[in-house]
């Protein structure tokens, strides 16, 4: 045993240096490979500092952008940067860029539409103009229920916007997301304007269509889907509403009980263009990183992701074969540049005029001349005027307010006017028998036209009861000129109206005159003195046309419109 033990110790002692050297070599190799592995996996261990590019993307594309960021982290690990993607609503992002809400501001922003860039800049988010590079697109379509689409010829033909918004589909309930907050809504307004551009009376046609759309305007796009047949809303189901093609595809993929058919705009309207935008706050170093990341979003892997998610290429071409989907079209969609901010503002001002509630004090002439027959109609001037007024009531929102005074001469003692209906909402007026009261109005045989005193009294009343948040108006319906020798003069009326002007609280007189006895200059002078306008025709049968033309004028409110424009 002893010799055996001694021999083993000797052999161990002779080999120990070799063993030790081998062990050290193995440890060194393991350490080197381990360092390389950790460096490759974690990246940037040689970087003194890692630059973080903050990207905020609209919910539609945030997942795809984030996936591209992860691929960038794997392939560019030694570049000493990383991309952090935040999924955030574009409206909230725009607001935070104007007035900080405490969240970290992005270096790059990818909203769903260039419209958000315009709005943020208009509100002072930055001083220098910015432009983005589109990384995908989705056309704005009208989503139709099967019943609506079938009535318009589908699946034999793909319905267009003209089919849905035209007179043949006047009974279709059309919803709209608030254009003040949703680019989809703006695109629809753009399309509506294009469709009415060739109408004989474009202003009246635009007014009527906008009024129709305003009845079912909802705060958010998601609310529209609750109004589908079988939806959760107790309100009347919608037959159509605008949305992006991508949203429609996602809705249909979910297996909804109310699948939708896409109607495409012709002519085209601005699509959602998802502009990748480097914001002015980004440093030079981050701008270089942003450019590199943009390249990742335009490479084939990202394009495939956009295709899988139902988006189109930036030029409007479909990225996937959709020949089996009869509810959408894969035909290329022309990309229309978003109009300039001033043009969009004008369009939204027109929409605001329709969608805002109004307060109208109406003056209706009941002088004897309103008994004059209107050739070819079997009616007198009073009857055709009342018919136009009745139709006009139906154009205003239920929450709008109106009241009506009648005027001639000496209707109430020595006053030339008397109240028929006090100012109340359209809903309350109709519930209170307003149409019956209107239909019961008769012209006063032998009555003269006490125009000046009546206009001044109505204007003073409307000024005293002016309501914020409404379009405040005095509307004068007459077939003649002032005939009251005991009343104030035109000069006195105009002087008093001038004293009552308040730019912060606009109150316009809109004159509507019919028949050959109208003093156009008189009515025009009264209207213009208040920032309003007169609409006249010698032919009483045209009362409906000028009444609607007058309503279209109401869509453009100061300061966006100049008096008499």
C-alpha positions, 0 to 999 in steps of 0.5 A, a space after each residue: 500500500 505504501 509503495 502504491 501510495 507513494 507512486 501515485 503521489 509522484 505521478 500526480 506531482 509530475 503531471 500537475 503543471 500540465 494539468 494546471 496549464 490545461 485548466 487555465 487554457 480552458 478557463 481562458 477560452 471559456 471566458 473569451 467565448 462567454 464574453 463574446 456570447 454576452 456581447 453579441 446577445 446583450 450588445 453595446 457592452 463596449 458603448 459608453 452610452 446607448 442612445 434611445 430613439 423614442 418613437 410614438 406610433 398610432 395604434 394601427 401600426 404600433 405593433 408592426 413598428 415595434 417588431 421592426 424595432 426588435 429586429 433592429 436590436 438584434 441586427 444592429 446590436 453593436 451600433 450603440 442605440 435602441 428604438 423604444 416604441 410607444 403605442 398612443 392615440 394620435 389626438 393625445 400625442 398631438 395635444 402633448 406636443 403642444 402642451 406637455 402632459 408629463 410624458 416623454 416626447 417622441 423623436 419620431 412620430 407615426 400618426 395615421 394621417 398627415 392631418 395630425 402633423 398639420 394640426 399640431 403645427 397650427 397649434 404651435 407644436 413647432 415653428 418649422 414645417 415638418 414632413 413625413 415619409 409614408 410607410 403604408 396606406 389605407 384608403 378611406 371607404 364607406 362601410 356598407 351593411 349587406 342590405 345597403 350594399 345589395 340595394 345599390 347593386 352589390 355583389 354585381 357591382 362595387 358601390 361608389 360614394 356617389 351611389 351611397 351619398 346620392 339621392 337614390 340612397 337618401 333613406 340610408 342612415 349614414 354615420 360619421 366620426 367627428 371630423 374635428 378629431 378624426 382624419 377619416 371624417 375629414 376625408 368624407 367631407 372632402 369627398 362630399 365637397 367633390 361630389 357636390 362641386 358640379 351641382 347647379 347650386 353647389 352651396 345648397 347641395 353641400 348644405 343639404 348633404 352635410 345636414 344629412 350627415 350631421 344627424 348621426 355624427 358620433 364622437 369616436 369611430 368605434 361608436 359607429 360600429 355599435 350602431 350596426 344592425 344587431 349592435 349594442 346601441 339602442 339608437 337606429 342602426 346605421 346603413 353606412 359610415 366611413 372608416 379605413 379599409 384596414 379597419 373594415 378588413 379587421 372587422 370582417 375577419 372577426 366574424 361579425 354578425 354584420 360584415 361590411 362591404 367597402 364602397 370606394 371614393 370616385 374621385 379619390 379622397 386623402 387616404 390614411 398615409 402613416 407618415 414617419 416623421 422626425 420631429 424638430 426636437 430630435 438631435 443630429 445623432 438621433 436623426 441619423 438613427 431615425 433614418 436608419 430605422 426608417 430603412 428597416 420599416 421600408 425593407 421587405 420584412 416590414 412590407 410583409 408585416 404591413 401586407 399581413 395586417 391588411 395595409 397597402 403600399 404608400 402608393 395605394 397598391 394592394 400588397 396581397 391578393 384579395 381576389 377571393 374577397 368580394 367585400 373589398 377591392 384590390 384595385 390601386 387607389 390614387 393617392 391624393 395629397 392632403 389639402 393645405 391647412 387653410 383649405 381644411 380649416 375652411 371645410 371644417 368651418 363649414 362643417 361646424 356651421 352645420 353641426 353646431 346648434 343654432 339660435 334663430 329669431 325668425 321674422 315672417 312677413 304677413 302683410 297683405 301682399 303675401 296673399 298675391 297668387 303665385 302663377 302656376 302653383 295654385 298657391 299664394 306667396 304666403 303658402 309657398 313661403 310657409 312650405 319652404 319654412 316648414 322644410 327648413 325646420 327639418 334641416 336643423 338639429 333637434 337641439 337647435 332653437 328657433 322662435 317666430 315673430 309675425 310682422 306687418 303694421 299695427 299687429 299688437 297695438 302700435 307695434 308692427 310685430 307679434 310673437 307666434 312662437 317663443 324661442 325653443 328647441 326644434 324638438 320642443 317646438 315640434 312637440 308643441 305643435 309648431 307645424 300646425 301653428 305655422 300652417 295656420 298663419 294667414 296674411 293680413 288683408 290690407 296690412 302694410 310692411 313694417 319692416 324697419 321697426 320689426 327688424 330692430 325689435 327682433 335684433 334687440 331681442 336676439 342680442 339680449 338673449 344671445 347664446 354662446 355655443 350657437 350660431 345666433 341669427 335673425 332671419 327675415 322672410 318678406 315679399 316687400 319693402 318698408 311701408 310704415 311712415 310712422 316708424 324709424 327710417 332706414 338710416 336710423 335702423 342702420 345706425 342702431 344696428 351698428 351700435 349693437 355689433 359685438 365682434 365677440 358675439 356675432 349676430 347676423 341678419 339673413 334677409 330672404 326676399 321673394 317677389 317683384 316688390 322686393 327692394 333688394 338694396 334695402 334688404 341687402 343694406 340691413 343684412 350687411 350692416 350685421 355681417 349677414 347677407 340678403 338672398 332675393 328672387 323676383 320669382 316666388 316659386 324659387 323661394 325653396 332655392 334661395 331658402 336653401 342657399 341662405 342656409 348654406 351661407 350659415 355654414 360659414 361663420 366669422 372670422 372665417 367669412 367676410 360679410 357679404 362674401 
